[in-house]
């Protein structure tokens, strides 16, 4: 399952910088993950100060 970014996102960009495949982009008020490009490594979740990226079930 790819990761998704929840509404807890504070749009700080930490997840984008931590993504090794650059599948995270700034969206409208929060960042978004391209599920088709996500390799499920968890780097975004590790970089996020508020725990917004979670596994999409």
Residue frames as a rotation matrix with the C-alpha (Angstrom) as fourth column:
UNK 1
0.572 0.820 0.000 0.00
0.820 -0.572 0.000 0.00
0.000 0.000 -1.000 0.00
UNK 2
-0.236 -0.608 0.758 1.28
0.558 -0.723 -0.407 3.43
0.796 0.327 0.510 -0.91
UNK 3
-0.614 -0.005 -0.789 1.43
0.713 -0.434 -0.552 6.23
-0.339 -0.901 0.270 1.61
UNK 4
0.168 0.631 0.758 -1.06
0.668 -0.638 0.383 9.11
0.725 0.442 -0.528 1.70
UNK 5
-0.893 -0.447 0.061 -0.90
0.287 -0.668 -0.687 12.43
0.347 -0.596 0.724 3.52
UNK 6
-0.102 0.895 -0.435 -3.67
0.986 0.149 0.075 13.13
0.132 -0.421 -0.897 6.00
UNK 7
0.547 0.450 0.706 -5.27
0.394 -0.882 0.258 16.43
0.739 0.137 -0.660 6.95
UNK 8
0.776 -0.344 -0.529 -2.78
0.496 -0.185 0.848 16.73
-0.390 -0.920 0.027 9.83
UNK 9
0.019 -0.807 0.590 -0.29
0.982 -0.096 -0.163 18.04
0.188 0.583 0.791 7.22
UNK 10
0.479 0.065 -0.875 1.09
0.451 -0.874 0.182 21.47
-0.753 -0.482 -0.448 8.13
UNK 11
0.923 -0.054 0.380 2.57
0.358 -0.238 -0.903 22.00
0.139 0.970 -0.200 4.63
UNK 12
0.645 -0.744 -0.174 6.14
-0.295 -0.452 0.842 22.28
-0.705 -0.491 -0.511 5.90
UNK 13
0.697 -0.320 -0.642 7.65
-0.664 0.051 -0.746 20.29
0.271 0.946 -0.177 3.00
UNK 14
-0.082 -0.775 0.626 9.75
-0.877 0.354 0.324 17.95
-0.473 -0.523 -0.709 5.13
UNK 15
0.332 0.286 0.899 8.20
0.023 0.950 -0.311 14.90
-0.943 0.124 0.308 3.49
UNK 16
0.992 0.064 -0.108 8.92
-0.099 -0.129 -0.987 16.16
-0.077 0.990 -0.122 -0.02
UNK 17
0.352 -0.936 -0.024 12.60
-0.901 -0.332 -0.279 16.57
0.253 0.120 -0.960 0.75
UNK 18
-0.207 -0.422 0.882 12.78
-0.742 0.655 0.140 13.12
-0.637 -0.626 -0.449 2.31
UNK 19
0.709 0.593 0.381 11.24
-0.203 0.689 -0.695 11.21
-0.675 0.416 0.609 -0.60
UNK 20
-0.292 -0.936 0.199 13.90
-0.072 0.229 0.971 9.31
-0.954 0.269 -0.134 -2.60
UNK 21
-0.495 0.153 0.855 11.66
0.815 0.422 0.397 8.93
-0.300 0.894 -0.334 -5.67
UNK 22
-0.951 0.046 -0.307 10.31
-0.077 -0.993 0.091 12.51
-0.301 0.110 0.947 -5.63
UNK 23
-0.612 0.786 0.088 6.65
0.575 0.365 0.732 11.45
0.544 0.499 -0.675 -5.72
UNK 24
0.034 0.598 -0.801 5.48
0.930 -0.313 -0.194 14.13
-0.366 -0.738 -0.566 -3.28
UNK 25
-0.582 -0.139 0.801 4.24
0.549 -0.794 0.262 17.51
0.600 0.592 0.539 -4.48
UNK 26
-0.909 0.283 -0.307 2.71
0.061 -0.637 -0.769 20.56
-0.413 -0.717 0.561 -2.85
UNK 27
-0.451 0.841 0.300 -1.06
0.812 0.248 0.529 20.50
0.370 0.482 -0.794 -3.14
UNK 28
-0.087 0.551 0.830 -3.84
-0.059 -0.835 0.547 22.81
0.994 -0.001 0.106 -2.06
UNK 29
0.489 0.265 0.831 -3.12
-0.748 -0.363 0.556 23.38
0.449 -0.893 0.020 1.63
UNK 30
0.496 -0.398 0.772 -1.20
-0.440 0.651 0.618 20.12
-0.749 -0.646 0.148 2.11
UNK 31
-0.492 -0.737 -0.463 1.29
-0.825 0.226 0.518 17.91
-0.277 0.637 -0.719 0.29
UNK 32
0.677 0.736 0.023 0.19
-0.659 0.619 -0.428 14.98
-0.329 0.274 0.904 -1.87
UNK 33
-0.406 -0.772 0.489 1.77
-0.430 0.634 0.643 11.62
-0.806 0.051 -0.589 -2.71
UNK 34
0.067 0.337 -0.939 1.50
-0.974 0.225 0.012 10.09
0.216 0.914 0.343 -6.18
UNK 35
0.422 0.208 0.882 0.42
-0.625 0.772 0.117 6.57
-0.657 -0.601 0.456 -5.21
UNK 36
1.000 -0.015 0.016 1.60
0.022 0.659 -0.752 5.07
0.001 0.752 0.659 -8.50
UNK 37
0.380 -0.920 0.097 5.16
-0.233 -0.197 -0.952 6.31
0.895 0.339 -0.289 -7.93
UNK 38
0.371 -0.187 0.910 5.36
-0.926 -0.144 0.348 5.65
0.066 -0.972 -0.227 -4.16
UNK 39
-0.116 -0.512 -0.851 7.75
-0.349 0.823 -0.447 2.80
0.930 0.245 -0.274 -3.28
UNK 40
0.781 0.612 -0.126 6.38
-0.079 0.296 0.952 2.50
0.620 -0.733 0.279 0.27
UNK 41
-0.114 -0.947 -0.301 9.75
0.395 0.235 -0.888 3.18
0.912 -0.220 0.347 1.91
UNK 42
0.572 0.455 -0.683 8.37
0.792 -0.090 0.604 5.31
0.213 -0.886 -0.412 4.76
UNK 43
-0.534 -0.846 0.005 10.93
0.825 -0.522 -0.217 8.09
0.186 -0.112 0.976 4.39
UNK 44
-0.350 0.488 0.800 8.13
0.011 -0.851 0.525 10.66
0.937 0.192 0.292 4.25
UNK 45
0.718 0.654 -0.239 6.65
0.188 0.148 0.971 9.41
0.670 -0.742 -0.017 7.52
UNK 46
0.243 -0.725 -0.644 10.07
0.969 0.206 0.134 9.49
0.035 -0.657 0.753 9.18
UNK 47
-0.701 -0.587 0.405 10.67
0.619 -0.783 -0.064 13.08
0.355 0.206 0.912 8.03
UNK 48
-0.038 0.809 0.586 7.25
0.173 -0.573 0.801 14.46
0.984 0.132 -0.118 9.01
UNK 49
-0.889 -0.371 0.268 7.11
-0.154 -0.309 -0.938 16.33
0.431 -0.876 0.217 12.33
UNK 50
-0.411 0.816 0.407 3.34
-0.882 -0.244 -0.403 15.73
-0.229 -0.524 0.820 12.76
UNK 51
-0.731 0.039 0.681 2.95
-0.026 0.996 -0.085 12.17
-0.681 -0.080 -0.728 11.42
UNK 52
0.034 0.813 -0.582 0.75
-0.736 -0.373 -0.564 13.16
-0.676 0.448 0.585 8.46
UNK 53
-0.191 -0.074 -0.979 1.97
-0.868 0.478 0.133 10.47
0.458 0.875 -0.156 5.99
UNK 54
-0.143 0.217 0.966 0.34
-0.636 0.727 -0.257 7.11
-0.758 -0.651 0.034 6.70
UNK 55
-0.963 -0.121 0.241 -0.07
0.069 0.754 0.653 3.83
-0.261 0.645 -0.718 4.81
UNK 56
-0.355 0.867 -0.351 -3.15
-0.934 -0.344 0.094 4.01
-0.040 0.361 0.932 2.59
UNK 57
-0.819 0.043 0.572 -5.23
-0.129 0.958 -0.256 0.95
-0.559 -0.283 -0.779 3.39
